[in-house]
Amino acid sequence: MTMIAGYRLKNGGFLQADILLTSSKNTPLSPFQIPSFSPSVDSTPLMTHTVVGLCQKILVVNKYFAVAFAGSVNEIIKATYLIDKLLAEKIKLTGKRFIDTLIKNQINKLALTAIVLSVEDNEIKLTNFGAEPSISNKYFELHVGGSGAEHAKNYYKQFPIAVFDIPEDDIVVHGTCMALQQFANHLIEEYEDQFESESIIDLFGGGFELVSYYNGQFQKISDVVYAYAEAEFNADGTLQVDHPKFLLRSTYQDNHLKIRSVEICQDEEEDEYTTRNDRTFTIFPVTCFQSTFVKDECKDISFVGEFLCFIIKVKGVHGSFTIPFIRKYDQLVGFLAKAFIACTEKDNVDFIYSETFKQELEERVINYMKMVRQEMKLTK
């Protein structure tokens, strides 16, 4: 999905953006691999678009100014040059000043969308160019842009206003987990559709970037692990969770977004699990997207993080359902202790779920089933 969004959550601020560069089907550019798709030629069966590259669309300019872009790459590059020019002239960056500069230089709103997050007079400010202001209440304000803007709007519209009234100390984690829940919905769509989506709007596309304001500055959220697994209840009523079929980790090294993704297959004859399509993507900012590259069988990035987005498909006699389980852990050590350990050695995988994880995941599934039953009673 092509989507950018910015939101203010009480006194916190967030930006999110996809990583896909797309073009029309008749483009002379070659198709590019996507982390959540098998690396066959043009593996996305889209009707009108081709994914031609991956890039970082969020630019963190300094501690107090960040911007998410969508649209024409050429127009985005022009906009970044204007930011550099303002900085060179020692002009203090504000959302309004940047937007005024875009207008003055006749940047086309039809070709560029930008959402600015800034700190001005000790307050988080949201400003946009060509984007759409959406939800606005005393706790939450949302701006959206790109072809997936409606998805973002509909996702946040489902929440009652009380959901946004959270303690100040929980803003960063709560706001991040809300975004991961949204991203999880797109990953579920990819798997439920068996990667046969006809529209770019329905794609998870290998991940999203997320920026938050914490510790006095804008920073990109790093070390997010995504997983997709199946499960079912055994005769004793205990939830049995299979090894994941898919793992992905998103992290940052220097100025590069690094994404490692791998498919996991079960060899029933050998009673072991093997890896397939183990790839690591090094993704550059949009201004130099041509430098983005992919390496196979690179083991530098392990599947451990501070945030976990675990997609679980629960199978039963009356059908199945798929839900996300999202957690924030106390650094990487907390993840290893309370989530799982995934070791990939050559083509084999060893996978161990912690007892804490199994218990929390089962509680999440049972609570979801109770909620569904309650909703069914109310509709009768």
Secondary structure, DSSP 8 states (H G I E B T S, - for coil): ---EEEEEETTEEEEEEE-EEEEETT-SS-----TTS--STT----SSEEEEEE-B-EEEEETTEEEEEEE-HHHHHHHHHHHHHHHHTT----HHHHHHHHHHTT--TTTEEEEEEEEETTEEEEEEES-EEEEE-SSEEEEEESTTHHHHHHHHHTS-GGGG---GGGHHHHHHHHHHHHHHHHHHHHHHTTT--SSGGG--TT-EEEEEEETTEEEE---EEEEEEEEEE-TTS-EEE---SEEEEEEEETTEEEEEEEEEEEETTTTEEEEEEEEEEEE-BGGGGGG-EEEES--SS-S--SEEEEEEEEEETTEEEEEEEEEE-SHHHHHHHHSEEEEEETTEEEEEE-HHHHHHHHHHHHHHHHHHHHHHHHH-
